[in-house]
Every structure is written in C-alpha cells, then in structure tokens.
Amino acid sequence: YRATRPCNPPIQPSLSWNTGIIFTPVSPIASNLPTIPIRERIAPSDTVFVDGSCLHLPCKDLRTGASAYYVPGQVKFAHELPGADISSQRTEIYALLLVLHHFRGRITVATDCSAVIKGLAALKSEQRLFFLSHCDNRDLWLQVKAAFDVFPGDVQCIKVKAHVSMACRSQDPFLTAGNIEVDKLARSLATER
C-alpha cells in the first residue's frame, strides 16, 4: 500500500485559488514592531496613557486603526495597527503591546478599555491559560503574554473614563487630560491614513 502512495499528500491550491477571493496575507504583528534593547527602553516618569482608535468605514477592507501611548512631559507615540483585522478593541490591545515593547521599569498603564484591564489581570493570574484559550483577538493576546513574560519591570493597570471633558468632577483632572491627549494622538493617525 505504501509503495503505491506518495509520502506526502499532493499540494492543494490555496482557498483563494479555488474561490477567486484574494486573501490578505497574515503577518505576525510582533514582526512589525521595532526591537528596542532593554537599556534603551523608556523608563517613564509618570503614568503611561494608552488608547486606540479605529476609523470605521462601510467597506471593512478600508478601515484604519492606530494605537498610541503618552507620558505627560516625556513622550508621545502613535503607530498604525498592522494587518487586515482592524477593530477598536484590537487597537487598544496593540497599544498595550507597544508599551510592553518600548518601556521598562515599574509602570502604571492608564486605559479607558475594560478589555485591556481584564486581559492584563487575567495574564497576571492563575487563569491565564483559560483566558488565552477563550479570548477574542487571541493572536494579539498571545503576543502581549510573550512580551509581558519578559518585561523588565512591573506593570499595573488603571481604568480611566473615556471621552469625558475637563469639567468632569468624578475623575482626577490629570487622568482626564492624559486620556484626552492620547485619544487625540491615536485618532489623528487613524484618520490621516
């Protein structure tokens, strides 16, 4: 029987060949991130604000997304979300991934995204394997886990209210101002593309 069968099954054409649909090649997001040596990473002097923004267009292929971080008086950075799968939640998770690749030391990440808060808490708990096997955007969370496992320092996460004005009295004005600034950064890059 083995003598009449090839060792490997014949190569099957890709699904796009069969259907005529052109698929965007999937590239790992981490490969698009610059590698920064630990000694050159940023040691923040204050809270690191993170945010993501997604420009929703009728055609999903035309969506753009960007992630940003901001440390008042120290650094501002925005980066386009790579890949074809663009959503608001993915931009928020990608912002956390950027922080884990660019910073070192003891940091406090301020985010308005509950998914980032819950995801980071799950990664720090004994439930990490369950979370990683059942979460949305698993590809990004696996990269966050890998970066978190080798992060040179400690990461804490706090929740800030989204889209509130400086007149809001139920949140520290420092948190409101930082969140407004990082939101502008992410939104401006997402809309400029």
C-alpha positions in Angstrom: 0.0 0.0 0.0 2.7 2.5 1.0 4.6 1.8 -2.2 1.7 2.9 -4.3 1.0 6.1 -2.3 3.1 9.2 -2.3 4.9 10.0 1.0 3.2 13.5 1.3 -0.2 14.4 0.1 -0.2 16.5 -3.1 0.0 20.2 -2.6 -3.5 21.7 -2.5 -4.1 25.1 -4.1 -4.9 27.8 -1.6 -8.6 28.6 -1.0 -8.2 31.9 -2.8 -7.2 29.9 -6.0 -10.4 27.8 -5.7 -12.8 30.7 -5.0 -11.3 33.7 -6.7 -11.1 35.6 -3.4 -7.8 37.3 -2.7 -6.9 37.0 0.9 -4.6 39.4 2.7 -1.5 37.5 3.8 -1.4 37.2 7.6 1.8 38.5 9.1 2.6 38.3 12.7 2.1 41.7 14.3 5.2 41.4 16.5 7.4 41.2 13.5 6.4 44.8 12.6 7.5 46.1 16.0 10.9 47.5 16.2 13.2 45.7 18.6 14.5 48.0 21.3 17.3 46.9 23.6 16.3 46.9 27.3 18.8 49.6 28.2 17.4 51.9 25.5 13.8 51.5 26.6 11.9 54.3 28.2 11.7 54.5 32.0 8.5 56.5 32.4 8.5 59.3 35.0 4.7 59.1 35.3 1.6 57.2 34.2 1.6 55.8 30.7 -1.7 56.6 29.0 -2.7 54.2 26.2 -5.5 54.4 23.6 -6.6 53.1 20.3 -8.8 54.5 17.5 -10.5 52.8 14.6 -11.9 54.6 11.6 -15.0 52.5 10.7 -15.8 52.8 7.0 -18.6 50.9 5.2 -16.0 48.7 3.5 -14.2 46.7 6.1 -11.1 46.5 3.9 -10.7 50.3 4.1 -10.8 50.5 7.9 -7.7 52.0 9.5 -6.7 51.8 13.1 -4.0 53.3 15.3 -2.6 52.9 18.8 -0.9 55.4 20.9 0.8 56.0 24.2 1.6 59.2 26.1 3.6 60.1 29.1 3.0 63.7 30.1 6.1 65.8 29.7 8.1 62.9 28.4 7.0 61.0 25.3 4.2 60.8 22.7 4.0 57.9 20.2 1.4 56.6 17.7 1.6 53.6 15.4 -0.7 52.2 12.8 -2.3 48.8 13.6 -0.8 46.4 11.1 -2.8 43.7 9.4 -6.2 43.4 7.9 -8.2 42.7 11.0 -8.9 46.2 12.3 -11.2 46.9 15.2 -11.3 49.3 18.1 -10.6 46.6 20.6 -7.5 45.4 18.6 -6.1 49.0 18.6 -6.5 49.1 22.4 -4.7 45.8 22.9 -2.0 46.8 20.4 -1.3 50.0 22.4 -0.6 47.8 25.5 1.7 45.6 23.3 3.6 48.8 22.2 4.1 49.8 25.8 5.5 46.4 26.7 8.0 46.6 23.8 9.1 50.2 24.4 9.2 50.7 28.2 11.0 49.2 31.2 10.7 49.5 35.0 7.7 49.9 37.2 4.9 51.4 35.1 1.2 52.3 35.5 -0.8 52.0 32.4 -4.0 54.1 32.2 -6.6 52.9 29.7 -10.2 53.5 29.0 -10.7 50.0 27.7 -12.1 47.3 30.0 -10.9 44.5 27.8 -7.3 45.6 28.3 -7.8 45.9 32.1 -9.4 42.4 32.3 -6.9 40.8 29.9 -3.9 42.1 31.7 -5.4 41.0 35.1 -6.1 37.5 33.6 -2.5 37.3 32.3 -1.2 38.0 35.8 -3.5 35.4 37.4 -3.6 31.6 37.5 -6.4 31.8 34.9 -4.0 32.9 32.1 -4.2 29.6 30.1 -8.0 29.6 30.3 -8.2 33.2 29.3 -5.8 32.7 26.3 -7.8 29.7 25.0 -11.1 31.6 25.2 -10.4 35.2 24.4 -11.2 37.3 21.4 -8.1 38.7 19.5 -6.1 35.7 20.7 -3.3 36.4 18.3 -2.7 39.8 19.9 -3.1 38.5 23.5 -0.5 35.8 22.9 1.9 38.4 21.8 1.0 40.5 24.9 1.6 37.5 27.1 5.0 36.8 25.5 6.1 40.5 25.9 4.7 40.6 29.5 6.6 37.4 30.4 9.9 39.1 29.6 9.0 42.6 30.5 11.9 44.2 32.5 9.8 45.5 35.4 6.2 45.6 36.8 3.0 46.6 35.0 -0.1 47.9 36.8 -3.2 49.0 35.0 -5.8 51.5 36.0 -9.2 52.4 34.4 -9.9 56.0 33.2 -13.2 57.2 31.9 -13.4 57.6 28.2 -14.4 60.7 26.3 -15.1 63.0 29.3 -14.3 66.7 29.3 -12.0 68.5 31.8 -15.2 69.7 33.5 -15.8 66.1 34.7 -15.6 66.1 38.5 -15.8 62.4 39.1 -12.2 61.7 37.7 -8.8 63.2 38.6 -8.1 66.1 36.1 -4.6 64.6 35.5 -6.2 61.3 34.2 -8.8 63.1 32.1 -6.1 65.4 30.5 -3.9 62.4 29.8 -6.7 60.3 28.3 -7.8 63.3 26.1 -4.2 63.7 24.8 -3.6 60.0 24.0 -7.0 59.8 22.3 -6.1 62.7 20.0 -2.8 61.0 19.1 -4.5 57.7 18.1 -7.4 59.4 16.4 -5.3 61.7 14.3 -3.1 58.9 13.0 -6.2 56.7 12.3 -7.9 59.4 10.3 -4.8 60.6 8.5 -4.4 57.1 6.8 
